[in-house]
């Protein structure tokens, strides 16, 4: 979180680990760098997440917006040549935050299924 140091987060995580270990319980953590999330999500992950959540009817429309997308880089010296964007969501698009929520929800469900399905270890991921 903005304004919070990583030292505070590490302290909280360590406290949780110690409490769960003292009770003999398992504890799992997942860390996501949301600042970089829009730039790193692959289009196939978006497709997978939409299918996982049962939103198949809109997959082709979303994929057509991302497949073959091109962009340029603006600098003080002018624009670069256009190049294809193969990873990431469209910045500034109203749809991108929604797609990120879809991906995060699908991943969250996958973690829960994997955890409950194996009881001892997360082998499906």
PyMOL commands that set and color helices and strands:
alter all, ss='L'
color gray80, all
select helices_A, chain A and resi 6-22+34-40+43-52+56-66+94-118
alter helices_A, ss='H'
color red, helices_A
select strands_A, chain A and resi 70-71+74-75+78-79+83-84
alter strands_A, ss='S'
color yellow, strands_A
deselect
rebuild
show_as cartoon
